[in-house]
Amino acid sequence: MTRADLAGVVAVQAQCYGDGLIESEAALASRIALSPQTCWIALEAENHDHDGARFLGYLLTHPWTAASLPPWNGQLQRDWPEHAPLVWFIHDMAVAPAGRGMGIAMRLYEAAHASALEQGWETSRLIAVQSAAPWWRRLGYAPIDAQNAYAAKLAAYGDTAVLMEKRLKP
């Protein structure tokens, strides 16, 4: 994914989240800038040319310090100490209605997961929204306590948001 893909990402986001969880292009662009190699898009199979292809889904992931959560709809920067423990943070995955039932979510996850392992990340975190926690549980993620330090940021993701974590390496 590149910054040029943002219009397609925003269009899929609007189809999946309604008004409640739509983030600004600036916030999304900051996540791509942190880790373009772990952000992915899914396009129509019959249109291999990026120009004019219909976006079917996307996955935004990036490194983040283990000591905090990234703010929802905030512009992120790499401002943690050099040797701070990092996690692979899965920020957002959405599949447009036209792409559902095609295995797109799993393929997006597998591509980003392989890249995360190549980069040596050992732990992954995410915030499951809109009742997505059972899907993430099937991939080995488990709810973790949203400590007081995380509570305010977690609340911005919605009333049903669940902080989840998974060890990537034994």
N, C-alpha and C positions, 0 to 999 in steps of 0.2 A: 504494500500500500504506500502511496505517496500523497503528498498534500493535494495533488491534482484530482485525487479520488474522493475528496471530501463531499462534493455535491451528491455523488452516489451514496455515500455513507449516510449523509443527512436524510436523503430520500428514504432509505431503508429504515432508519431510526424513526422517522415520522410514521411509517406504516406499522411499526411494531410497538411503539411506546405511547402513542397519543401525545397529549401536551405535557404530561407529568414528568417525563424523564428525558426530554430533548435537551441536548447540550449544545453549546455554541460551537461554531466552526473553529474558533480560536482555541477552545479547550481541547477539542479533538485533535487539532493540528499539533498541540503541545505534546500529546501522547505519542503521536507518530514520530515526532522529533526525538523523543527519548529512546525509541527502539524501533526504527523502521523495519528491521529484519524479523520482528515478531508481530507485525501487524499485517493482516491478510484480507483480501477481498475475494468474493466468488462472483463470477460473471456467467451469463448465459453460455451454455456449451456450444451452441451453433454460431456464436459470434466470438471468434478468437481474437479479433481486433479490439483493443481496449477502447478506441474511440467509438462512441455510440452504443456500446454494449450495455445491456440492462444489468444492474447490480442485483444480485440475489442474496447477498449476505456479506458480513464483515466480522472481523475479530480484531480488537485493539488490546494489545498487551504491552507491558513495559516493566523495567526494574523499578523497585521502590524500596525505601528503607523499611526494615522490619519493625522499626520503632513507632511507625505511624501509618495512617491511611491517607491515600491521596484525596483531596477534596473533590466532591462531585461538582462538575462544571467549572472547575478551577483550571487556570493555566499552570501547568507543571513545569518545573525546572529541575535540573540535576544539581541540587544544592545541599546534598548530604555530605558528611565527612568522608574522606577518601577510603577509609577502611570500615565504614559502617556496614553491618550485615544487611544484605539486600534479599528481597523475595521477588519472584516472578509474579507480577500482579496482572491478573486478567481483568481488564477494565470493563469491556463491553463486547458482547457477541449478540448479533441479531441476524435472523434469516427472514427475508421478505416472504409474505404469503405465497408468492409465485414459486419460491424455492423450497418450500417445506415438503418433507417426505422424501427428499433426494439425498439425504446423508450429508448435506452441506455443513451443518454445525460440527459434526465429528471430523470431517476433513479439514475444516479450518483449525479446529483444536489440535489435531495431530500435527499439522504443519508447524504451527507456532510452538507446540510442545517440543518437537524435535529441535527447533532452533534454540529454545530455552535450555535444553540439555547440552547442546553444543557450547553454549556460553557458560556452562558450569553452575547454573542456578540449582539449588538443592530443595528449595521450598517454594510453593506457589500459594497465593492468596487470591481471593475474589470476594465480591459482595453480590450474592444472588438476589435478584429482584424479580418481581412479578411471578412469584411461585416457581422459580427455576431451580430451587435448591434440590429437589429430587433428581433432576437431570445431572447436576454436578456431583451428587452423591454416587451415582452410577460410575463416575470417573474416579472415584476414590477421595473426593473432597468431603470433609466433615466440618460441621459447625464448630466454631471456637468462641470463647467468651469475648464479647465486645466490652473489653475493659473500659473503665471510666474515661481513660484517655482517648478511646475511640468513639465513645457514645455520640458526641455531637456530630462528628463527621459521618458516622453511620446513619444517623437520623435523616441526613440530607438525601440519602438514597431511597427513602420511603419507609412507610410503617412496617412493611413486611420484609425489609432487607435483612439478609442473613450473612454474617461474616463467616467465610469458610477457608479451610487450609488443607494442603496436601503435601506430603514429602515426595519430592521427585526422585531422590536418590536414597537408598537405604543407609 
